[in-house]
Structure formats: C-alpha cells, structure tokens
C-alpha cells in the first residue's frame, strides 16, 4: 500500500506520517528532505538558491548519504532550511532531477536498514499529485497560517532557535504564497485526496480519522 500525505508547512504531516508508518509497518519517505538538502547545501556553500542551473547541479549530485549528513545540521529543520527548500523546489530542473529518486522508491520501498517493506508512506509536498499519483490513499493535511506558525514557533523555542512568532508567521505566509503560485506543481490537494484540517483537532483525532479512511481502503483492496 502506498499512502501520500501532502500539505503546507507545520500542518502536521510529519507527525501523522510517522505514526501511520509505525502502525501499518510501512517504509517512511520524507520527500521534503531532498529539497531541504539541496537548499541547505547551497546555503552552506554560499550559492544563490534562485539560480536554477546551480541548484540543478547540486540536486544531481545529491545522494542519500549526503542527504542524511545534511540532516544533522541544526539549520536543516530551521526556517533557514525551510525557506531555501521552498525556493529550490520551485525550480523545474531541480524537481526533475529529484523526482525519479522519489518515484523509484514506491516500486521497491525499503526500511532504513535496507530490508524490503510492503509499502510506503510519503510525507511531503506534491506527493499525491506528482510523486505518486497512483497512491492508494492520499491525504492533504492543512491548518490556518496562525496555527501553523505557532506550532513552528514552539518547535524553534524547544530547539533553542531564537526568533519571534511574528517573524515565523510572516515567513509562513510568504512561503505559502510562493508554493501556491509556483509554475511547477503549485501546492494543492489531488482531486481524490482526503482533506484533513488540523486547526481545531488534536493529533489523536487526526490520527483516528486517517486510520478510519485507511481501514476502509484496505477492506476495498481485499475484495
């Protein structure tokens, strides 16, 4: 079974994906990591993230080993990494270079130790519309910008990253605008995606709703 979880930043995609991957014993692929890796590598090497050709070269040289190494950097999950990822992910050449890597994983999903998995959960942008349009279940997780900004602000506080809620909210809205207006695969739910608005829901309520939908799909596949 292939499940995709799409949506804007800090909507709860990662928490939901991680929980469901453990419950259903599916491989977990955080597709946002590939764009964060390219973006952060460009920031660290002082390259212009708006330069599409430079970004393409970095994307073509990216390996899973390099991606995981970059993930150890404190800025990988910060607003620095997020903003850089949002910019490079809008480049068509970068998306093309990284798309095959992501799509091939659905054909032969594996766990982190390399053992085969019976399926995969994709956590990230455009997973239901571009990466795996053939997915069995598609979720589009969203929440208001204010709610998402507060969640991200609290994450930064816990990690000791100095910023303000106002700055996080402004960055969040700017990122939403870039992602929704980009020429290459603008952020939007797939026609057959189930939309989960987490603004007023607890994570337990969101997980319960998702599990009900997955169970229904499993029953239909068994028929």
C-alpha positions in Angstrom: 0.0 0.0 0.0 1.2 3.5 -0.9 0.0 6.4 1.2 0.8 10.1 0.5 0.5 12.9 3.0 0.7 16.4 1.4 0.0 19.9 2.7 1.6 23.2 3.8 4.4 23.6 6.3 3.7 22.8 10.0 0.2 21.3 9.3 1.1 18.1 11.0 2.2 15.9 8.0 5.3 14.5 9.7 3.6 13.6 13.0 0.8 11.8 11.1 3.1 10.1 8.7 5.4 8.8 11.4 2.5 7.4 13.4 0.9 5.7 10.5 4.1 4.2 9.2 4.7 2.6 12.6 1.1 1.4 12.9 1.0 -0.2 9.4 4.7 -1.2 9.3 5.3 0.9 6.1 8.5 2.5 5.0 8.7 6.2 5.7 9.9 8.6 3.0 10.1 12.3 4.0 10.4 13.8 0.5 10.9 17.3 1.9 14.4 16.1 3.0 15.6 16.1 -0.6 14.7 19.7 -1.2 16.0 20.8 2.2 19.2 19.0 1.5 19.7 20.8 -1.9 18.7 24.2 -0.4 20.9 23.9 2.7 23.9 22.6 0.7 23.6 25.8 -1.5 23.3 28.0 1.6 26.3 26.3 3.3 28.4 26.7 0.1 27.2 30.2 -0.4 25.4 29.6 -3.7 22.4 31.5 -4.9 19.3 29.4 -4.3 17.5 31.4 -7.0 20.0 30.2 -9.6 18.2 27.3 -11.2 21.2 25.8 -13.0 23.3 25.9 -9.9 20.5 24.2 -7.9 20.2 21.6 -10.6 23.9 20.7 -10.3 23.5 20.3 -6.6 20.4 18.2 -7.0 22.0 15.8 -9.5 25.0 15.3 -7.1 22.8 14.6 -4.1 23.0 11.1 -2.6 21.0 9.6 0.3 24.2 9.5 2.3 24.8 13.3 1.7 21.1 14.0 2.5 21.3 12.3 5.9 24.6 14.1 6.7 23.0 17.4 5.9 20.0 16.4 8.1 22.3 16.6 11.1 22.9 20.3 10.6 20.9 22.5 13.0 19.6 24.6 10.2 18.2 21.6 8.3 14.8 21.9 10.0 15.0 25.6 10.8 13.4 28.5 8.9 16.7 28.8 7.0 16.4 25.3 5.6 12.7 25.7 5.1 13.0 28.9 3.1 15.8 27.5 1.0 13.9 24.3 0.3 10.9 26.3 -0.8 12.9 28.3 -3.3 14.8 25.4 -4.9 11.7 23.2 -5.0 10.1 25.8 -7.4 12.9 25.2 -10.0 11.6 22.8 -12.7 15.1 21.4 -13.3 15.6 20.6 -9.6 12.2 18.9 -9.4 13.0 16.8 -12.5 16.4 15.8 -11.1 14.9 14.6 -7.8 11.6 13.2 -9.0 12.9 9.9 -10.3 14.6 9.2 -6.9 11.3 9.6 -5.1 9.2 7.7 -7.6 11.5 4.7 -7.8 11.1 4.3 -4.0 7.4 3.4 -4.4 8.4 0.5 -6.7 10.8 -1.0 -4.2 10.2 0.5 -0.7 12.7 -0.3 2.0 13.2 0.5 5.6 16.1 2.4 6.9 18.2 -0.8 7.3 17.6 -1.8 3.7 15.0 -4.6 4.3 12.1 -4.7 2.0 8.8 -3.1 3.0 5.2 -4.0 2.0 4.5 -0.4 1.1 5.4 3.2 1.9 4.1 6.4 3.3 5.2 9.6 1.5 5.4 12.7 3.7 5.8 15.9 1.6 4.8 18.4 -1.0 3.2 17.2 -4.2 3.3 13.5 -3.2 -0.3 12.9 -4.2 -0.3 15.0 -7.3 3.2 14.5 -8.8 5.4 11.9 -7.0 2.8 9.1 -6.5 -0.5 10.0 -8.3 -1.2 6.2 -8.3 -1.2 6.1 -4.4 -3.9 4.0 -2.7 -4.7 6.7 -0.2 -4.0 10.4 -0.4 -4.2 12.9 2.5 -3.9 16.7 2.3 -3.2 18.0 5.8 -3.7 21.7 6.4 -4.4 24.3 9.1 -4.6 28.1 9.3 -1.4 30.1 8.9 -1.7 31.3 12.5 -2.0 27.9 14.0 0.9 26.5 11.9 3.1 29.5 12.7 2.6 29.0 16.5 3.4 25.3 16.1 6.6 26.1 14.3 7.5 28.9 16.7 7.2 26.4 19.7 9.4 23.9 17.8 12.1 26.6 17.4 11.8 27.5 21.1 12.3 23.9 22.1 15.4 23.7 19.9 16.8 26.9 21.2 16.4 28.7 17.9 15.9 32.4 18.5 13.1 34.0 16.5 9.7 35.6 17.1 6.2 34.4 16.4 5.6 37.4 14.1 8.7 36.6 12.0 7.6 32.9 11.8 4.1 33.9 10.7 5.4 36.3 8.1 7.8 33.7 6.7 5.0 31.1 6.8 2.6 33.3 4.7 5.4 34.2 2.3 6.2 30.5 1.8 2.5 29.6 1.3 2.3 32.3 -1.4 5.4 31.0 -3.2 4.3 27.4 -3.0 0.7 28.1 -4.2 1.8 30.3 -7.1 4.9 28.4 -8.4 4.7 27.4 -12.1 5.9 23.9 -11.4 3.3 21.9 -9.5 1.6 24.6 -7.3 0.7 23.4 -3.8 -2.8 22.0 -3.9 -4.6 18.8 -3.0 -5.0 16.0 -5.5 -8.6 15.6 -6.8 -9.0 12.4 -4.9 -7.2 13.5 -1.7 -8.9 13.5 1.7 -8.5 16.9 3.2 -7.8 17.0 7.0 -7.9 20.4 8.6 -6.0 20.1 11.8 -6.6 23.7 13.1 -9.0 22.6 15.8 -8.2 18.9 16.1 -5.8 17.1 18.4 -3.2 14.8 16.9 -5.2 11.9 18.3 -8.3 13.0 16.5 -6.4 13.5 13.2 -4.8 10.0 13.5 -8.2 8.4 14.2 -9.8 10.0 11.1 -6.8 8.9 9.0 -6.9 5.3 10.3 -10.6 5.0 9.5 -10.0 6.0 5.9 -7.1 3.6 5.6 -9.1 0.8 7.0 -11.9 1.4 4.5 -9.3 1.3 1.7 -7.7 -1.9 3.0 -11.2 -3.6 3.0 -11.8 -2.5 -0.6 -8.4 -3.8 -1.7 -9.2 -7.2 -0.1 -12.4 -7.7 -2.1 
